[in-house]
Amino acid sequence: MTAVVGVVAVLAGGAAPSGFVALREVDPSVRQDMRYAGARNFTGSVVDGYEDPVCLLARPAAEALRRAQHRLLRRGYSLRVYDCYRPQRAVDRFVRWAREADGPDDRETKAEFYPHVERDRLIPEGYIAEKSGHSRGSTVDLTLEELPSRREVDMGTAFDFFDPLSHTDDPRVTGAARANRQLLKGVLAEEGFVNLPEEWWHFTYKPEAYPDTYFDFPVAVASVRP
């Protein structure tokens, strides 16, 4: 995750701008596995700002994701999203968490998400930053699943695995996992998404609807209701 600059916007009443939508309203066929709204993430708990397990995005990004989903459905796959819009308060929580020490209760999450790097190195090594493109509303974390089984495909690492092995083109990832990464990247690129090379799961739709603004309204159905 790279450090970036911009303005943090807090809207009155916690509402999203009118240009944001719930992905479910645009394409309900995309599977939503919103990791930060539950405990299965590198912090081990629900993250600040995630009130509902829903994917919110700027509308152009959501519509591009729908087009990519239709391409994949014809090939026997579906998208599964892990994270979409992310409020600044969640990013702030990640930074605070990274500055805390691991305790006995963190062994399982460390083994799953950061087995080869100490927590106090996650910020210096660029895995966690004080700003995230997710807060601008056009970035998604996602993978593929097979149909009709709905099983996640092999991507070589888990989502949010803090290790160079997660680099999209890491040469150690071969065979089916490499092919799956390239399929995901290729289909999304056709619809305007640009991959972050350090994270096979991370894509930003270009041009962004809000390229310079980092929002802080909560991830909640109520945030995008009229």
KOLSE-596954 format. One record per residue (C-alpha): x, y, z; residue number from 1; chain; residue in three letters. Coordinates in pm, 1 decimal, padded with zeros to 6 digits. Each point is the difference from the previous one (the first is absolute). Layout:
% residues N
{c1 = X&c2 = Y&c3 = Z&resi = NUM&chain = A&resn = ALA}
...
END
This chain:
% residues 226
{c1 = 00000.0&c2 = 00000.0&c3 = 00000.0&resi = 1&chain = A&resn = MET}
{c1 = 00166.3&c2 = 00323.9&c3 = -00110.5&resi = 2&chain = A&resn = THR}
{c1 = -00016.9&c2 = 00331.3&c3 = 00183.9&resi = 3&chain = A&resn = ALA}
{c1 = -00209.2&c2 = 00261.8&c3 = -00178.9&resi = 4&chain = A&resn = VAL}
{c1 = -00118.4&c2 = 00354.6&c3 = 00062.4&resi = 5&chain = A&resn = VAL}
{c1 = -00339.7&c2 = 00164.7&c3 = -00027.2&resi = 6&chain = A&resn = GLY}
{c1 = -00291.3&c2 = 00148.9&c3 = 00187.7&resi = 7&chain = A&resn = VAL}
{c1 = -00200.5&c2 = -00198.3&c3 = 00254.8&resi = 8&chain = A&resn = VAL}
{c1 = -00369.9&c2 = 00085.0&c3 = -00036.9&resi = 9&chain = A&resn = ALA}
{c1 = -00251.6&c2 = -00058.9&c3 = 00279.6&resi = 10&chain = A&resn = VAL}
{c1 = -00355.1&c2 = 00057.1&c3 = -00120.0&resi = 11&chain = A&resn = LEU}
{c1 = -00280.9&c2 = 00113.8&c3 = 00226.6&resi = 12&chain = A&resn = ALA}
{c1 = -00208.0&c2 = -00279.7&c3 = 00145.1&resi = 13&chain = A&resn = GLY}
{c1 = 00245.9&c2 = -00265.7&c3 = -00112.6&resi = 14&chain = A&resn = GLY}
{c1 = -00153.4&c2 = -00016.2&c3 = -00348.1&resi = 15&chain = A&resn = ALA}
{c1 = 00189.6&c2 = -00093.4&c3 = -00313.3&resi = 16&chain = A&resn = ALA}
{c1 = 00006.8&c2 = 00236.5&c3 = -00299.1&resi = 17&chain = A&resn = PRO}
{c1 = -00276.3&c2 = -00062.7&c3 = -00251.7&resi = 18&chain = A&resn = SER}
{c1 = 00255.1&c2 = -00160.5&c3 = -00232.8&resi = 19&chain = A&resn = GLY}
{c1 = 00041.9&c2 = -00304.9&c3 = 00227.1&resi = 20&chain = A&resn = PHE}
{c1 = -00212.2&c2 = -00315.2&c3 = -00028.1&resi = 21&chain = A&resn = VAL}
{c1 = -00030.2&c2 = -00339.7&c3 = 00161.9&resi = 22&chain = A&resn = ALA}
{c1 = 00146.8&c2 = -00260.4&c3 = -00235.5&resi = 23&chain = A&resn = LEU}
{c1 = -00293.8&c2 = -00229.9&c3 = 00072.5&resi = 24&chain = A&resn = ARG}
{c1 = -00231.1&c2 = 00250.9&c3 = -00169.7&resi = 25&chain = A&resn = GLU}
{c1 = 00217.0&c2 = 00000.9&c3 = -00313.1&resi = 26&chain = A&resn = VAL}
{c1 = 00079.2&c2 = -00372.7&c3 = -00018.0&resi = 27&chain = A&resn = ASP}
{c1 = -00132.5&c2 = -00234.9&c3 = 00269.2&resi = 28&chain = A&resn = PRO}
{c1 = 00179.8&c2 = -00297.1&c3 = -00159.5&resi = 29&chain = A&resn = SER}
{c1 = 00342.1&c2 = 00112.5&c3 = 00129.5&resi = 30&chain = A&resn = VAL}
{c1 = 00080.8&c2 = -00188.9&c3 = 00319.2&resi = 31&chain = A&resn = ARG}
{c1 = 00072.5&c2 = 00225.2&c3 = 00299.4&resi = 32&chain = A&resn = GLN}
{c1 = 00238.0&c2 = -00130.1&c3 = 00267.1&resi = 33&chain = A&resn = ASP}
{c1 = 00069.8&c2 = 00323.9&c3 = 00183.3&resi = 34&chain = A&resn = MET}
{c1 = 00292.3&c2 = -00093.9&c3 = 00219.7&resi = 35&chain = A&resn = ARG}
{c1 = 00033.4&c2 = 00318.1&c3 = 00205.3&resi = 36&chain = A&resn = TYR}
{c1 = -00365.0&c2 = -00018.4&c3 = 00106.0&resi = 37&chain = A&resn = ALA}
{c1 = 00082.7&c2 = -00326.0&c3 = 00182.7&resi = 38&chain = A&resn = GLY}
{c1 = 00284.7&c2 = -00152.6&c3 = 00197.0&resi = 39&chain = A&resn = ALA}
{c1 = 00180.7&c2 = -00183.5&c3 = -00282.4&resi = 40&chain = A&resn = ARG}
{c1 = 00256.9&c2 = 00264.9&c3 = -00082.2&resi = 41&chain = A&resn = ASN}
{c1 = 00351.6&c2 = 00084.1&c3 = 00113.1&resi = 42&chain = A&resn = PHE}
{c1 = -00124.0&c2 = 00202.8&c3 = 00300.2&resi = 43&chain = A&resn = THR}
{c1 = -00210.1&c2 = -00291.5&c3 = 00127.1&resi = 44&chain = A&resn = GLY}
{c1 = -00310.5&c2 = 00213.4&c3 = 00058.7&resi = 45&chain = A&resn = SER}
{c1 = -00259.9&c2 = 00219.9&c3 = -00169.2&resi = 46&chain = A&resn = VAL}
{c1 = 00174.0&c2 = 00314.4&c3 = -00125.7&resi = 47&chain = A&resn = VAL}
{c1 = -00113.8&c2 = 00351.8&c3 = 00088.9&resi = 48&chain = A&resn = ASP}
{c1 = -00252.4&c2 = 00139.4&c3 = -00247.2&resi = 49&chain = A&resn = GLY}
{c1 = -00136.6&c2 = -00333.3&c3 = -00126.5&resi = 50&chain = A&resn = TYR}
{c1 = -00359.9&c2 = -00000.2&c3 = 00121.1&resi = 51&chain = A&resn = GLU}
{c1 = -00143.1&c2 = -00233.1&c3 = -00267.5&resi = 52&chain = A&resn = ASP}
{c1 = 00164.8&c2 = -00271.4&c3 = -00215.2&resi = 53&chain = A&resn = PRO}
{c1 = -00066.6&c2 = 00186.5&c3 = -00324.9&resi = 54&chain = A&resn = VAL}
{c1 = 00208.6&c2 = 00115.4&c3 = -00295.2&resi = 55&chain = A&resn = CYS}
{c1 = -00036.0&c2 = 00371.8&c3 = -00074.0&resi = 56&chain = A&resn = LEU}
{c1 = 00164.8&c2 = 00156.9&c3 = -00304.6&resi = 57&chain = A&resn = LEU}
{c1 = -00007.7&c2 = 00306.7&c3 = -00218.9&resi = 58&chain = A&resn = ALA}
{c1 = -00255.6&c2 = -00082.6&c3 = -00269.9&resi = 59&chain = A&resn = ARG}
{c1 = 00242.1&c2 = -00014.5&c3 = -00297.1&resi = 60&chain = A&resn = PRO}
{c1 = 00212.4&c2 = -00258.6&c3 = 00182.6&resi = 61&chain = A&resn = ALA}
{c1 = -00307.5&c2 = -00205.1&c3 = 00094.9&resi = 62&chain = A&resn = ALA}
{c1 = -00126.3&c2 = -00000.4&c3 = -00359.4&resi = 63&chain = A&resn = GLU}
{c1 = 00342.2&c2 = -00101.3&c3 = -00132.3&resi = 64&chain = A&resn = ALA}
{c1 = 00003.6&c2 = -00284.0&c3 = 00251.8&resi = 65&chain = A&resn = LEU}
{c1 = -00340.5&c2 = -00111.8&c3 = -00130.2&resi = 66&chain = A&resn = ARG}
{c1 = 00137.6&c2 = -00014.6&c3 = -00353.4&resi = 67&chain = A&resn = ARG}
{c1 = 00299.9&c2 = -00203.0&c3 = 00115.1&resi = 68&chain = A&resn = ALA}
{c1 = -00231.7&c2 = -00235.2&c3 = 00188.6&resi = 69&chain = A&resn = GLN}
{c1 = -00203.5&c2 = -00065.4&c3 = -00314.2&resi = 70&chain = A&resn = HIS}
{c1 = 00318.0&c2 = -00091.5&c3 = -00188.7&resi = 71&chain = A&resn = ARG}
{c1 = 00100.4&c2 = -00242.6&c3 = 00274.4&resi = 72&chain = A&resn = LEU}
{c1 = -00341.1&c2 = -00162.3&c3 = 00036.8&resi = 73&chain = A&resn = LEU}
{c1 = 00021.7&c2 = -00107.1&c3 = -00364.5&resi = 74&chain = A&resn = ARG}
{c1 = 00327.2&c2 = -00176.2&c3 = 00083.9&resi = 75&chain = A&resn = ARG}
{c1 = -00130.9&c2 = -00179.9&c3 = 00309.1&resi = 76&chain = A&resn = GLY}
{c1 = 00134.7&c2 = 00237.9&c3 = 00265.2&resi = 77&chain = A&resn = TYR}
{c1 = -00131.5&c2 = 00267.8&c3 = 00232.9&resi = 78&chain = A&resn = SER}
{c1 = 00161.8&c2 = 00289.8&c3 = 00178.4&resi = 79&chain = A&resn = LEU}
{c1 = 00021.5&c2 = -00004.3&c3 = 00377.4&resi = 80&chain = A&resn = ARG}
{c1 = 00071.7&c2 = 00337.1&c3 = 00164.5&resi = 81&chain = A&resn = VAL}
{c1 = 00183.6&c2 = 00027.4&c3 = 00331.8&resi = 82&chain = A&resn = TYR}
{c1 = 00004.1&c2 = 00377.1&c3 = 00036.0&resi = 83&chain = A&resn = ASP}
{c1 = -00122.7&c2 = 00301.9&c3 = -00193.4&resi = 84&chain = A&resn = CYS}
{c1 = -00033.6&c2 = 00354.3&c3 = 00133.1&resi = 85&chain = A&resn = TYR}
{c1 = 00192.8&c2 = 00025.2&c3 = 00328.3&resi = 86&chain = A&resn = ARG}
{c1 = -00055.8&c2 = 00294.3&c3 = 00237.8&resi = 87&chain = A&resn = PRO}
{c1 = 00298.7&c2 = 00198.7&c3 = 00122.8&resi = 88&chain = A&resn = GLN}
{c1 = -00079.8&c2 = -00104.6&c3 = 00357.9&resi = 89&chain = A&resn = ARG}
{c1 = 00066.0&c2 = -00362.8&c3 = -00104.0&resi = 90&chain = A&resn = ALA}
{c1 = 00335.8&c2 = 00097.2&c3 = -00148.4&resi = 91&chain = A&resn = VAL}
{c1 = 00080.7&c2 = 00182.2&c3 = 00324.5&resi = 92&chain = A&resn = ASP}
{c1 = -00086.6&c2 = -00316.4&c3 = 00190.5&resi = 93&chain = A&resn = ARG}
{c1 = 00239.7&c2 = -00203.9&c3 = -00215.8&resi = 94&chain = A&resn = PHE}
{c1 = 00279.9&c2 = 00244.3&c3 = 00083.2&resi = 95&chain = A&resn = VAL}
{c1 = -00072.9&c2 = -00013.6&c3 = 00374.4&resi = 96&chain = A&resn = ARG}
{c1 = -00016.7&c2 = -00379.1&c3 = -00014.0&resi = 97&chain = A&resn = TRP}
{c1 = 00334.4&c2 = -00021.4&c3 = -00180.5&resi = 98&chain = A&resn = ALA}
{c1 = 00162.4&c2 = 00198.4&c3 = 00282.0&resi = 99&chain = A&resn = ARG}
{c1 = -00127.4&c2 = -00239.3&c3 = 00266.3&resi = 100&chain = A&resn = GLU}
{c1 = 00184.4&c2 = -00311.2&c3 = 00110.5&resi = 101&chain = A&resn = ALA}
{c1 = -00112.9&c2 = -00351.8&c3 = -00085.9&resi = 102&chain = A&resn = ASP}
{c1 = -00152.8&c2 = -00189.4&c3 = 00289.7&resi = 103&chain = A&resn = GLY}
{c1 = -00086.0&c2 = -00366.9&c3 = 00061.6&resi = 104&chain = A&resn = PRO}
{c1 = -00339.9&c2 = 00046.9&c3 = -00167.2&resi = 105&chain = A&resn = ASP}
{c1 = 00164.7&c2 = 00117.0&c3 = -00323.1&resi = 106&chain = A&resn = ASP}
{c1 = 00176.2&c2 = -00324.5&c3 = -00088.0&resi = 107&chain = A&resn = ARG}
{c1 = -00265.9&c2 = -00127.0&c3 = -00239.9&resi = 108&chain = A&resn = GLU}
{c1 = -00036.1&c2 = 00328.2&c3 = -00186.3&resi = 109&chain = A&resn = THR}
{c1 = 00377.3&c2 = 00040.0&c3 = -00025.5&resi = 110&chain = A&resn = LYS}
{c1 = 00031.4&c2 = -00353.0&c3 = -00139.5&resi = 111&chain = A&resn = ALA}
{c1 = -00265.4&c2 = 00072.1&c3 = -00264.2&resi = 112&chain = A&resn = GLU}
{c1 = 00085.7&c2 = 00355.8&c3 = -00102.7&resi = 113&chain = A&resn = PHE}
{c1 = 00356.7&c2 = 00099.6&c3 = 00096.8&resi = 114&chain = A&resn = TYR}
{c1 = 00204.3&c2 = -00308.7&c3 = 00095.6&resi = 115&chain = A&resn = PRO}
{c1 = 00329.5&c2 = 00126.4&c3 = -00143.3&resi = 116&chain = A&resn = HIS}
{c1 = -00000.5&c2 = 00362.4&c3 = 00116.6&resi = 117&chain = A&resn = VAL}
{c1 = -00027.4&c2 = 00150.3&c3 = 00347.7&resi = 118&chain = A&resn = GLU}
{c1 = -00293.0&c2 = 00229.3&c3 = 00065.2&resi = 119&chain = A&resn = ARG}
{c1 = 00222.6&c2 = 00300.1&c3 = 00071.9&resi = 120&chain = A&resn = ASP}
{c1 = 00146.4&c2 = -00035.3&c3 = -00351.8&resi = 121&chain = A&resn = ARG}
{c1 = -00334.1&c2 = 00015.5&c3 = -00184.1&resi = 122&chain = A&resn = LEU}
{c1 = 00004.4&c2 = 00379.9&c3 = -00028.2&resi = 123&chain = A&resn = ILE}
{c1 = 00373.1&c2 = 00040.1&c3 = -00083.2&resi = 124&chain = A&resn = PRO}
{c1 = -00023.6&c2 = -00272.2&c3 = -00264.5&resi = 125&chain = A&resn = GLU}
{c1 = -00303.2&c2 = 00160.3&c3 = -00163.9&resi = 126&chain = A&resn = GLY}
{c1 = -00271.5&c2 = -00253.2&c3 = 00079.7&resi = 127&chain = A&resn = TYR}
{c1 = -00203.0&c2 = 00253.8&c3 = 00200.6&resi = 128&chain = A&resn = ILE}
{c1 = -00017.4&c2 = 00375.6&c3 = -00067.3&resi = 129&chain = A&resn = ALA}
{c1 = -00174.5&c2 = 00303.8&c3 = 00144.5&resi = 130&chain = A&resn = GLU}
{c1 = -00212.2&c2 = 00049.4&c3 = -00312.7&resi = 131&chain = A&resn = LYS}
{c1 = -00161.6&c2 = -00255.1&c3 = -00231.0&resi = 132&chain = A&resn = SER}
{c1 = -00140.8&c2 = 00030.7&c3 = -00349.2&resi = 133&chain = A&resn = GLY}
{c1 = -00296.9&c2 = -00200.6&c3 = 00128.7&resi = 134&chain = A&resn = HIS}
{c1 = -00120.4&c2 = 00313.7&c3 = 00179.7&resi = 135&chain = A&resn = SER}
{c1 = -00052.4&c2 = 00171.2&c3 = -00336.9&resi = 136&chain = A&resn = ARG}
{c1 = -00264.8&c2 = -00254.5&c3 = -00098.4&resi = 137&chain = A&resn = GLY}
{c1 = 00138.3&c2 = -00147.5&c3 = -00323.6&resi = 138&chain = A&resn = SER}
{c1 = 00224.3&c2 = -00275.3&c3 = 00139.9&resi = 139&chain = A&resn = THR}
{c1 = -00098.4&c2 = -00359.8&c3 = 00070.6&resi = 140&chain = A&resn = VAL}
{c1 = 00166.9&c2 = -00307.5&c3 = 00147.9&resi = 141&chain = A&resn = ASP}
{c1 = -00132.0&c2 = -00315.8&c3 = -00160.8&resi = 142&chain = A&resn = LEU}
{c1 = 00058.9&c2 = -00349.6&c3 = -00131.4&resi = 143&chain = A&resn = THR}
{c1 = -00163.1&c2 = -00263.0&c3 = -00218.9&resi = 144&chain = A&resn = LEU}
{c1 = -00220.0&c2 = -00291.6&c3 = 00092.6&resi = 145&chain = A&resn = GLU}
{c1 = -00101.6&c2 = -00296.5&c3 = -00210.1&resi = 146&chain = A&resn = GLU}
{c1 = -00358.3&c2 = -00063.7&c3 = -00099.0&resi = 147&chain = A&resn = LEU}
{c1 = -00217.1&c2 = -00172.8&c3 = 00096.3&resi = 148&chain = A&resn = PRO}
{c1 = 00200.6&c2 = -00108.4&c3 = 00307.7&resi = 149&chain = A&resn = SER}
{c1 = 00075.9&c2 = 00360.1&c3 = 00113.2&resi = 150&chain = A&resn = ARG}
{c1 = 00346.0&c2 = -00117.4&c3 = 00110.8&resi = 151&chain = A&resn = ARG}
{c1 = 00277.3&c2 = 00258.2&c3 = -00003.0&resi = 152&chain = A&resn = GLU}
{c1 = 00258.8&c2 = -00074.7&c3 = -00264.6&resi = 153&chain = A&resn = VAL}
{c1 = 00366.0&c2 = -00048.4&c3 = 00087.5&resi = 154&chain = A&resn = ASP}
{c1 = 00181.1&c2 = 00334.5&c3 = -00011.9&resi = 155&chain = A&resn = MET}
{c1 = 00324.0&c2 = -00115.1&c3 = 00159.2&resi = 156&chain = A&resn = GLY}
{c1 = -00060.5&c2 = 00192.8&c3 = 00322.5&resi = 157&chain = A&resn = THR}
{c1 = -00293.0&c2 = 00105.0&c3 = 00211.8&resi = 158&chain = A&resn = ALA}
{c1 = -00149.6&c2 = 00349.4&c3 = -00020.7&resi = 159&chain = A&resn = PHE}
{c1 = 00195.5&c2 = 00255.1&c3 = 00209.9&resi = 160&chain = A&resn = ASP}
{c1 = 00302.2&c2 = -00228.0&c3 = 00022.0&resi = 161&chain = A&resn = PHE}
{c1 = 00279.8&c2 = 00242.8&c3 = 00087.9&resi = 162&chain = A&resn = PHE}
{c1 = 00286.5&c2 = -00149.8&c3 = -00194.4&resi = 163&chain = A&resn = ASP}
{c1 = 00174.3&c2 = 00050.6&c3 = -00337.1&resi = 164&chain = A&resn = PRO}
{c1 = -00169.1&c2 = -00322.0&c3 = -00111.0&resi = 165&chain = A&resn = LEU}
{c1 = -00315.3&c2 = 00211.1&c3 = -00035.2&resi = 166&chain = A&resn = SER}
{c1 = 00158.9&c2 = 00207.9&c3 = -00275.1&resi = 167&chain = A&resn = HIS}
{c1 = -00214.6&c2 = -00064.7&c3 = -00306.3&resi = 168&chain = A&resn = THR}
{c1 = 00290.1&c2 = -00114.3&c3 = -00217.4&resi = 169&chain = A&resn = ASP}
{c1 = 00218.3&c2 = -00165.2&c3 = 00264.5&resi = 170&chain = A&resn = ASP}
{c1 = 00189.6&c2 = -00266.0&c3 = -00198.8&resi = 171&chain = A&resn = PRO}
{c1 = -00039.1&c2 = -00255.7&c3 = 00278.5&resi = 172&chain = A&resn = ARG}
{c1 = -00374.3&c2 = -00014.3&c3 = -00072.1&resi = 173&chain = A&resn = VAL}
{c1 = -00046.3&c2 = -00242.2&c3 = -00288.0&resi = 174&chain = A&resn = THR}
{c1 = -00255.3&c2 = -00234.2&c3 = -00155.8&resi = 175&chain = A&resn = GLY}
{c1 = -00368.9&c2 = 00044.6&c3 = 00075.3&resi = 176&chain = A&resn = ALA}
{c1 = 00056.5&c2 = 00275.0&c3 = 00256.8&resi = 177&chain = A&resn = ALA}
{c1 = 00191.7&c2 = 00213.2&c3 = -00249.4&resi = 178&chain = A&resn = ARG}
{c1 = -00260.8&c2 = -00061.2&c3 = -00268.4&resi = 179&chain = A&resn = ALA}
{c1 = -00277.1&c2 = 00100.5&c3 = 00240.2&resi = 180&chain = A&resn = ASN}
{c1 = 00177.4&c2 = 00322.9&c3 = 00090.0&resi = 181&chain = A&resn = ARG}
{c1 = 00043.5&c2 = 00082.8&c3 = -00366.8&resi = 182&chain = A&resn = GLN}
{c1 = -00364.5&c2 = -00079.2&c3 = -00075.7&resi = 183&chain = A&resn = LEU}
{c1 = -00120.1&c2 = 00233.3&c3 = 00274.7&resi = 184&chain = A&resn = LEU}
{c1 = 00241.4&c2 = 00274.3&c3 = -00103.3&resi = 185&chain = A&resn = LYS}
{c1 = -00080.3&c2 = -00033.7&c3 = -00370.1&resi = 186&chain = A&resn = GLY}
{c1 = -00378.5&c2 = 00007.8&c3 = 00031.2&resi = 187&chain = A&resn = VAL}
{c1 = 00006.2&c2 = 00295.9&c3 = 00237.3&resi = 188&chain = A&resn = LEU}
{c1 = 00248.2&c2 = 00188.5&c3 = -00219.4&resi = 189&chain = A&resn = ALA}
{c1 = -00243.4&c2 = -00027.8&c3 = -00291.4&resi = 190&chain = A&resn = GLU}
{c1 = -00249.6&c2 = 00198.1&c3 = 00208.8&resi = 191&chain = A&resn = GLU}
{c1 = 00240.1&c2 = 00271.7&c3 = 00114.8&resi = 192&chain = A&resn = GLY}
{c1 = 00143.3&c2 = -00140.7&c3 = 00323.3&resi = 193&chain = A&resn = PHE}
{c1 = 00370.1&c2 = 00039.0&c3 = 00077.0&resi = 194&chain = A&resn = VAL}
{c1 = 00169.9&c2 = -00255.2&c3 = 00224.5&resi = 195&chain = A&resn = ASN}
{c1 = 00232.5&c2 = 00092.6&c3 = 00285.9&resi = 196&chain = A&resn = LEU}
{c1 = 00305.5&c2 = -00215.9&c3 = -00080.9&resi = 197&chain = A&resn = PRO}
{c1 = 00071.4&c2 = -00074.1&c3 = 00367.2&resi = 198&chain = A&resn = GLU}
{c1 = -00347.2&c2 = -00149.8&c3 = 00063.3&resi = 199&chain = A&resn = GLU}
{c1 = -00162.5&c2 = -00240.2&c3 = -00246.0&resi = 200&chain = A&resn = TRP}
{c1 = -00344.1&c2 = 00077.3&c3 = 00148.6&resi = 201&chain = A&resn = TRP}
{c1 = 00015.6&c2 = 00384.6&c3 = -00016.8&resi = 202&chain = A&resn = HIS}
{c1 = -00149.1&c2 = 00191.0&c3 = -00297.1&resi = 203&chain = A&resn = PHE}
{c1 = -00092.5&c2 = 00364.1&c3 = -00060.8&resi = 204&chain = A&resn = THR}
{c1 = -00244.6&c2 = 00113.6&c3 = -00265.8&resi = 205&chain = A&resn = TYR}
{c1 = 00133.5&c2 = 00284.4&c3 = -00216.1&resi = 206&chain = A&resn = LYS}
{c1 = -00084.1&c2 = 00280.5&c3 = -00034.8&resi = 207&chain = A&resn = PRO}
{c1 = -00100.8&c2 = 00027.4&c3 = 00364.1&resi = 208&chain = A&resn = GLU}
{c1 = -00317.9&c2 = 00189.4&c3 = 00083.0&resi = 209&chain = A&resn = ALA}
{c1 = 00164.8&c2 = 00157.1&c3 = 00305.1&resi = 210&chain = A&resn = TYR}
{c1 = 00375.5&c2 = -00003.7&c3 = -00068.4&resi = 211&chain = A&resn = PRO}
{c1 = 00099.4&c2 = 00243.6&c3 = 00275.5&resi = 212&chain = A&resn = ASP}
{c1 = -00248.8&c2 = -00065.4&c3 = 00281.3&resi = 213&chain = A&resn = THR}
{c1 = 00019.3&c2 = -00253.4&c3 = 00283.2&resi = 214&chain = A&resn = TYR}
{c1 = -00344.7&c2 = -00052.4&c3 = 00152.4&resi = 215&chain = A&resn = PHE}
{c1 = -00088.2&c2 = -00102.6&c3 = 00354.2&resi = 216&chain = A&resn = ASP}
{c1 = -00369.7&c2 = -00089.5&c3 = -00005.7&resi = 217&chain = A&resn = PHE}
{c1 = -00069.5&c2 = -00348.5&c3 = 00142.8&resi = 218&chain = A&resn = PRO}
{c1 = -00038.8&c2 = -00315.9&c3 = -00206.3&resi = 219&chain = A&resn = VAL}
{c1 = -00372.4&c2 = -00039.1&c3 = 00052.2&resi = 220&chain = A&resn = ALA}
{c1 = -00311.9&c2 = -00042.9&c3 = -00209.7&resi = 221&chain = A&resn = VAL}
{c1 = -00131.6&c2 = 00323.3&c3 = 00151.9&resi = 222&chain = A&resn = ALA}
{c1 = 00294.6&c2 = 00195.0&c3 = -00141.5&resi = 223&chain = A&resn = SER}
{c1 = -00129.6&c2 = -00036.6&c3 = -00357.2&resi = 224&chain = A&resn = VAL}
{c1 = -00374.0&c2 = 00018.3&c3 = 00064.2&resi = 225&chain = A&resn = ARG}
{c1 = -00176.2&c2 = 00312.3&c3 = -00134.4&resi = 226&chain = A&resn = PRO}
END
